[in-house]
């Protein structure tokens, strides 16, 4: 399912789409496209550098 997902608090948005895959597979990937300051802080606290 491709599109943009928003969490219930609307503090994070994730775009989903086909992964860059040189083998021609049909894998689904997600990329964070927006996160508010609190969500970014939570991610840093959890060990995500940026």
HTML snippet that shows the backbone in 3Dmol.js (N, CA, C, O; Angstrom):
<script src="https://3Dmol.org/build/3Dmol-min.js"></script>
<div id="view" style="width:600px;height:400px;position:relative"></div>
<script>
const pdb = `
ATOM      1  N   UNK A   1       0.845  -1.169   0.000  1.00  0.00           N
ATOM      2  CA  UNK A   1       0.000   0.000   0.000  1.00  0.00           C
ATOM      3  C   UNK A   1       0.897   1.241   0.000  1.00  0.00           C
ATOM      4  O   UNK A   1       1.660   1.466   0.940  1.00  0.00           O
ATOM      5  N   UNK A   2       0.800   2.009  -1.021  1.00  0.00           N
ATOM      6  CA  UNK A   2       1.640   3.199  -1.155  1.00  0.00           C
ATOM      7  C   UNK A   2       0.856   4.447  -0.784  1.00  0.00           C
ATOM      8  O   UNK A   2      -0.345   4.543  -1.036  1.00  0.00           O
ATOM      9  N   UNK A   3       1.552   5.391  -0.187  1.00  0.00           N
ATOM     10  CA  UNK A   3       0.922   6.644   0.193  1.00  0.00           C
ATOM     11  C   UNK A   3       1.645   7.246   1.379  1.00  0.00           C
ATOM     12  O   UNK A   3       2.817   6.956   1.618  1.00  0.00           O
ATOM     13  N   UNK A   4       0.934   8.092   2.127  1.00  0.00           N
ATOM     14  CA  UNK A   4       1.513   8.731   3.306  1.00  0.00           C
ATOM     15  C   UNK A   4       0.670   8.335   4.517  1.00  0.00           C
ATOM     16  O   UNK A   4      -0.549   8.508   4.525  1.00  0.00           O
ATOM     17  N   UNK A   5       1.338   7.802   5.536  1.00  0.00           N
ATOM     18  CA  UNK A   5       0.698   7.383   6.773  1.00  0.00           C
ATOM     19  C   UNK A   5       0.981   8.424   7.837  1.00  0.00           C
ATOM     20  O   UNK A   5       2.103   8.919   7.943  1.00  0.00           O
ATOM     21  N   UNK A   6      -0.041   8.765   8.633  1.00  0.00           N
ATOM     22  CA  UNK A   6       0.097   9.694   9.759  1.00  0.00           C
ATOM     23  C   UNK A   6      -0.316   8.952  11.022  1.00  0.00           C
ATOM     24  O   UNK A   6      -1.323   8.244  11.028  1.00  0.00           O
ATOM     25  N   UNK A   7       0.459   9.111  12.091  1.00  0.00           N
ATOM     26  CA  UNK A   7       0.076   8.476  13.345  1.00  0.00           C
ATOM     27  C   UNK A   7      -1.115   9.221  13.949  1.00  0.00           C
ATOM     28  O   UNK A   7      -1.435  10.323  13.503  1.00  0.00           O
ATOM     29  N   UNK A   8      -1.786   8.633  14.969  1.00  0.00           N
ATOM     30  CA  UNK A   8      -2.985   9.267  15.530  1.00  0.00           C
ATOM     31  C   UNK A   8      -2.754  10.678  16.071  1.00  0.00           C
ATOM     32  O   UNK A   8      -3.657  11.512  16.003  1.00  0.00           O
ATOM     33  N   UNK A   9      -1.563  10.963  16.606  1.00  0.00           N
ATOM     34  CA  UNK A   9      -1.266  12.314  17.119  1.00  0.00           C
ATOM     35  C   UNK A   9      -0.840  13.266  16.007  1.00  0.00           C
ATOM     36  O   UNK A   9      -0.642  14.455  16.258  1.00  0.00           O
ATOM     37  N   UNK A  10      -0.697  12.766  14.789  1.00  0.00           N
ATOM     38  CA  UNK A  10      -0.249  13.546  13.642  1.00  0.00           C
ATOM     39  C   UNK A  10       1.121  14.183  13.887  1.00  0.00           C
ATOM     40  O   UNK A  10       1.416  15.271  13.391  1.00  0.00           O
ATOM     41  N   UNK A  11       1.962  13.470  14.673  1.00  0.00           N
ATOM     42  CA  UNK A  11       3.292  13.990  14.971  1.00  0.00           C
ATOM     43  C   UNK A  11       4.353  13.408  14.044  1.00  0.00           C
ATOM     44  O   UNK A  11       5.491  13.877  14.013  1.00  0.00           O
ATOM     45  N   UNK A  12       3.967  12.381  13.291  1.00  0.00           N
ATOM     46  CA  UNK A  12       4.892  11.718  12.368  1.00  0.00           C
ATOM     47  C   UNK A  12       4.140  11.393  11.083  1.00  0.00           C
ATOM     48  O   UNK A  12       2.980  10.983  11.117  1.00  0.00           O
ATOM     49  N   UNK A  13       4.813  11.581   9.949  1.00  0.00           N
ATOM     50  CA  UNK A  13       4.274  11.160   8.655  1.00  0.00           C
ATOM     51  C   UNK A  13       5.318  10.287   7.972  1.00  0.00           C
ATOM     52  O   UNK A  13       6.502  10.623   7.941  1.00  0.00           O
ATOM     53  N   UNK A  14       4.869   9.169   7.428  1.00  0.00           N
ATOM     54  CA  UNK A  14       5.754   8.217   6.757  1.00  0.00           C
ATOM     55  C   UNK A  14       5.223   7.974   5.354  1.00  0.00           C
ATOM     56  O   UNK A  14       4.061   7.608   5.177  1.00  0.00           O
ATOM     57  N   UNK A  15       6.071   8.178   4.363  1.00  0.00           N
ATOM     58  CA  UNK A  15       5.709   7.886   2.980  1.00  0.00           C
ATOM     59  C   UNK A  15       6.085   6.446   2.680  1.00  0.00           C
ATOM     60  O   UNK A  15       7.214   6.033   2.944  1.00  0.00           O
ATOM     61  N   UNK A  16       5.156   5.679   2.135  1.00  0.00           N
ATOM     62  CA  UNK A  16       5.435   4.300   1.760  1.00  0.00           C
ATOM     63  C   UNK A  16       5.455   4.189   0.248  1.00  0.00           C
ATOM     64  O   UNK A  16       4.733   4.892  -0.459  1.00  0.00           O
ATOM     65  N   UNK A  17       6.303   3.286  -0.229  1.00  0.00           N
ATOM     66  CA  UNK A  17       6.408   3.077  -1.671  1.00  0.00           C
ATOM     67  C   UNK A  17       7.340   1.927  -1.969  1.00  0.00           C
ATOM     68  O   UNK A  17       7.896   1.305  -1.064  1.00  0.00           O
ATOM     69  N   UNK A  18       7.501   1.653  -3.235  1.00  0.00           N
ATOM     70  CA  UNK A  18       8.375   0.570  -3.667  1.00  0.00           C
ATOM     71  C   UNK A  18       9.817   0.872  -3.276  1.00  0.00           C
ATOM     72  O   UNK A  18      10.305   1.988  -3.458  1.00  0.00           O
ATOM     73  N   UNK A  19      10.484  -0.135  -2.740  1.00  0.00           N
ATOM     74  CA  UNK A  19      11.888   0.022  -2.354  1.00  0.00           C
ATOM     75  C   UNK A  19      12.763   0.095  -3.595  1.00  0.00           C
ATOM     76  O   UNK A  19      12.462  -0.543  -4.604  1.00  0.00           O
ATOM     77  N   UNK A  20      13.833   0.858  -3.531  1.00  0.00           N
ATOM     78  CA  UNK A  20      14.826   0.793  -4.597  1.00  0.00           C
ATOM     79  C   UNK A  20      15.442  -0.602  -4.565  1.00  0.00           C
ATOM     80  O   UNK A  20      16.180  -0.934  -3.637  1.00  0.00           O
ATOM     81  N   UNK A  21      15.149  -1.407  -5.557  1.00  0.00           N
ATOM     82  CA  UNK A  21      15.567  -2.802  -5.539  1.00  0.00           C
ATOM     83  C   UNK A  21      16.073  -3.189  -6.926  1.00  0.00           C
ATOM     84  O   UNK A  21      15.297  -3.262  -7.879  1.00  0.00           O
ATOM     85  N   UNK A  22      17.347  -3.429  -7.030  1.00  0.00           N
ATOM     86  CA  UNK A  22      17.960  -3.752  -8.317  1.00  0.00           C
ATOM     87  C   UNK A  22      17.563  -5.122  -8.844  1.00  0.00           C
ATOM     88  O   UNK A  22      17.792  -5.415 -10.017  1.00  0.00           O
ATOM     89  N   UNK A  23      16.966  -5.977  -7.995  1.00  0.00           N
ATOM     90  CA  UNK A  23      16.580  -7.315  -8.441  1.00  0.00           C
ATOM     91  C   UNK A  23      15.182  -7.337  -9.040  1.00  0.00           C
ATOM     92  O   UNK A  23      14.745  -8.373  -9.541  1.00  0.00           O
ATOM     93  N   UNK A  24      14.475  -6.215  -8.998  1.00  0.00           N
ATOM     94  CA  UNK A  24      13.134  -6.159  -9.571  1.00  0.00           C
ATOM     95  C   UNK A  24      12.065  -6.676  -8.625  1.00  0.00           C
ATOM     96  O   UNK A  24      10.939  -6.934  -9.050  1.00  0.00           O
ATOM     97  N   UNK A  25      12.395  -6.831  -7.350  1.00  0.00           N
ATOM     98  CA  UNK A  25      11.427  -7.327  -6.372  1.00  0.00           C
ATOM     99  C   UNK A  25      10.357  -6.296  -6.074  1.00  0.00           C
ATOM    100  O   UNK A  25      10.444  -5.144  -6.500  1.00  0.00           O
ATOM    101  N   UNK A  26       9.356  -6.723  -5.343  1.00  0.00           N
ATOM    102  CA  UNK A  26       8.252  -5.820  -5.020  1.00  0.00           C
ATOM    103  C   UNK A  26       8.167  -5.615  -3.513  1.00  0.00           C
ATOM    104  O   UNK A  26       7.161  -5.947  -2.885  1.00  0.00           O
ATOM    105  N   UNK A  27       9.215  -5.075  -2.951  1.00  0.00           N
ATOM    106  CA  UNK A  27       9.260  -4.813  -1.515  1.00  0.00           C
ATOM    107  C   UNK A  27       8.705  -3.427  -1.219  1.00  0.00           C
ATOM    108  O   UNK A  27       8.805  -2.514  -2.039  1.00  0.00           O
ATOM    109  N   UNK A  28       8.115  -3.283  -0.027  1.00  0.00           N
ATOM    110  CA  UNK A  28       7.562  -2.009   0.393  1.00  0.00           C
ATOM    111  C   UNK A  28       8.497  -1.369   1.415  1.00  0.00           C
ATOM    112  O   UNK A  28       8.917  -2.020   2.372  1.00  0.00           O
ATOM    113  N   UNK A  29       8.817  -0.100   1.212  1.00  0.00           N
ATOM    114  CA  UNK A  29       9.670   0.643   2.136  1.00  0.00           C
ATOM    115  C   UNK A  29       8.911   1.843   2.679  1.00  0.00           C
ATOM    116  O   UNK A  29       7.868   2.227   2.148  1.00  0.00           O
ATOM    117  N   UNK A  30       9.448   2.431   3.743  1.00  0.00           N
ATOM    118  CA  UNK A  30       8.861   3.630   4.308  1.00  0.00           C
ATOM    119  C   UNK A  30       9.938   4.634   4.666  1.00  0.00           C
ATOM    120  O   UNK A  30      11.021   4.258   5.113  1.00  0.00           O
ATOM    121  N   UNK A  31       9.647   5.893   4.472  1.00  0.00           N
ATOM    122  CA  UNK A  31      10.569   6.980   4.763  1.00  0.00           C
ATOM    123  C   UNK A  31       9.839   8.014   5.605  1.00  0.00           C
ATOM    124  O   UNK A  31       8.733   8.431   5.260  1.00  0.00           O
ATOM    125  N   UNK A  32      10.448   8.427   6.704  1.00  0.00           N
ATOM    126  CA  UNK A  32       9.858   9.486   7.520  1.00  0.00           C
ATOM    127  C   UNK A  32       9.985  10.787   6.742  1.00  0.00           C
ATOM    128  O   UNK A  32      11.089  11.193   6.378  1.00  0.00           O
ATOM    129  N   UNK A  33       8.867  11.432   6.490  1.00  0.00           N
ATOM    130  CA  UNK A  33       8.881  12.682   5.734  1.00  0.00           C
ATOM    131  C   UNK A  33       8.597  13.893   6.621  1.00  0.00           C
ATOM    132  O   UNK A  33       8.823  15.034   6.218  1.00  0.00           O
ATOM    133  N   UNK A  34       8.095  13.634   7.840  1.00  0.00           N
ATOM    134  CA  UNK A  34       7.854  14.725   8.774  1.00  0.00           C
ATOM    135  C   UNK A  34       7.773  14.153  10.180  1.00  0.00           C
ATOM    136  O   UNK A  34       7.168  13.103  10.398  1.00  0.00           O
ATOM    137  N   UNK A  35       8.381  14.841  11.126  1.00  0.00           N
ATOM    138  CA  UNK A  35       8.273  14.489  12.542  1.00  0.00           C
ATOM    139  C   UNK A  35       8.375  15.773  13.354  1.00  0.00           C
ATOM    140  O   UNK A  35       9.255  16.601  13.121  1.00  0.00           O
ATOM    141  N   UNK A  36       7.461  15.929  14.315  1.00  0.00           N
ATOM    142  CA  UNK A  36       7.537  17.139  15.126  1.00  0.00           C
ATOM    143  C   UNK A  36       8.706  17.033  16.114  1.00  0.00           C
ATOM    144  O   UNK A  36       9.358  15.993  16.205  1.00  0.00           O
ATOM    145  N   UNK A  37       8.958  18.107  16.842  1.00  0.00           N
ATOM    146  CA  UNK A  37      10.118  18.161  17.743  1.00  0.00           C
ATOM    147  C   UNK A  37      10.085  17.044  18.790  1.00  0.00           C
ATOM    148  O   UNK A  37      11.113  16.430  19.077  1.00  0.00           O
ATOM    149  N   UNK A  38       8.907  16.783  19.358  1.00  0.00           N
ATOM    150  CA  UNK A  38       8.805  15.727  20.379  1.00  0.00           C
ATOM    151  C   UNK A  38       9.138  14.361  19.784  1.00  0.00           C
ATOM    152  O   UNK A  38       9.860  13.577  20.400  1.00  0.00           O
ATOM    153  N   UNK A  39       8.616  14.072  18.593  1.00  0.00           N
ATOM    154  CA  UNK A  39       8.892  12.788  17.945  1.00  0.00           C
ATOM    155  C   UNK A  39      10.373  12.659  17.603  1.00  0.00           C
ATOM    156  O   UNK A  39      10.948  11.579  17.734  1.00  0.00           O
ATOM    157  N   UNK A  40      10.988  13.750  17.167  1.00  0.00           N
ATOM    158  CA  UNK A  40      12.408  13.718  16.872  1.00  0.00           C
ATOM    159  C   UNK A  40      13.217  13.452  18.136  1.00  0.00           C
ATOM    160  O   UNK A  40      14.185  12.692  18.107  1.00  0.00           O
ATOM    161  N   UNK A  41      12.824  14.076  19.247  1.00  0.00           N
ATOM    162  CA  UNK A  41      13.493  13.852  20.513  1.00  0.00           C
ATOM    163  C   UNK A  41      13.346  12.406  20.971  1.00  0.00           C
ATOM    164  O   UNK A  41      14.305  11.799  21.447  1.00  0.00           O
ATOM    165  N   UNK A  42      12.140  11.855  20.824  1.00  0.00           N
ATOM    166  CA  UNK A  42      11.909  10.457  21.184  1.00  0.00           C
ATOM    167  C   UNK A  42      12.795   9.529  20.361  1.00  0.00           C
ATOM    168  O   UNK A  42      13.341   8.557  20.884  1.00  0.00           O
ATOM    169  N   UNK A  43      12.935   9.832  19.063  1.00  0.00           N
ATOM    170  CA  UNK A  43      13.782   9.012  18.200  1.00  0.00           C
ATOM    171  C   UNK A  43      15.247   9.083  18.632  1.00  0.00           C
ATOM    172  O   UNK A  43      15.937   8.065  18.676  1.00  0.00           O
ATOM    173  N   UNK A  44      15.720  10.302  18.951  1.00  0.00           N
ATOM    174  CA  UNK A  44      17.093  10.459  19.442  1.00  0.00           C
ATOM    175  C   UNK A  44      17.307   9.685  20.747  1.00  0.00           C
ATOM    176  O   UNK A  44      18.324   9.013  20.921  1.00  0.00           O
ATOM    177  N   UNK A  45      16.344   9.787  21.650  1.00  0.00           N
ATOM    178  CA  UNK A  45      16.426   9.079  22.928  1.00  0.00           C
ATOM    179  C   UNK A  45      16.463   7.575  22.728  1.00  0.00           C
ATOM    180  O   UNK A  45      17.040   6.846  23.534  1.00  0.00           O
ATOM    181  N   UNK A  46      15.841   7.112  21.643  1.00  0.00           N
ATOM    182  CA  UNK A  46      15.817   5.679  21.333  1.00  0.00           C
ATOM    183  C   UNK A  46      17.019   5.214  20.555  1.00  0.00           C
ATOM    184  O   UNK A  46      17.133   4.026  20.253  1.00  0.00           O
ATOM    185  N   UNK A  47      17.939   6.133  20.216  1.00  0.00           N
ATOM    186  CA  UNK A  47      19.168   5.751  19.549  1.00  0.00           C
ATOM    187  C   UNK A  47      19.243   6.056  18.063  1.00  0.00           C
ATOM    188  O   UNK A  47      20.230   5.716  17.411  1.00  0.00           O
ATOM    189  N   UNK A  48      18.206   6.697  17.515  1.00  0.00           N
ATOM    190  CA  UNK A  48      18.250   7.091  16.107  1.00  0.00           C
ATOM    191  C   UNK A  48      18.981   8.424  16.011  1.00  0.00           C
ATOM    192  O   UNK A  48      18.544   9.406  16.611  1.00  0.00           O
ATOM    193  N   UNK A  49      20.097   8.480  15.261  1.00  0.00           N
ATOM    194  CA  UNK A  49      20.930   9.676  15.251  1.00  0.00           C
ATOM    195  C   UNK A  49      20.302  10.898  14.569  1.00  0.00           C
ATOM    196  O   UNK A  49      20.535  12.024  15.008  1.00  0.00           O
ATOM    197  N   UNK A  50      19.519  10.701  13.515  1.00  0.00           N
ATOM    198  CA  UNK A  50      18.934  11.864  12.850  1.00  0.00           C
ATOM    199  C   UNK A  50      17.679  11.498  12.111  1.00  0.00           C
ATOM    200  O   UNK A  50      17.054  12.359  11.491  1.00  0.00           O
TER     201      UNK A  50
END
`;
const viewer = $3Dmol.createViewer("view");
viewer.addModel(pdb, "pdb");
viewer.setStyle({}, {cartoon: {color: "spectrum"}});
viewer.zoomTo();
viewer.render();
</script>
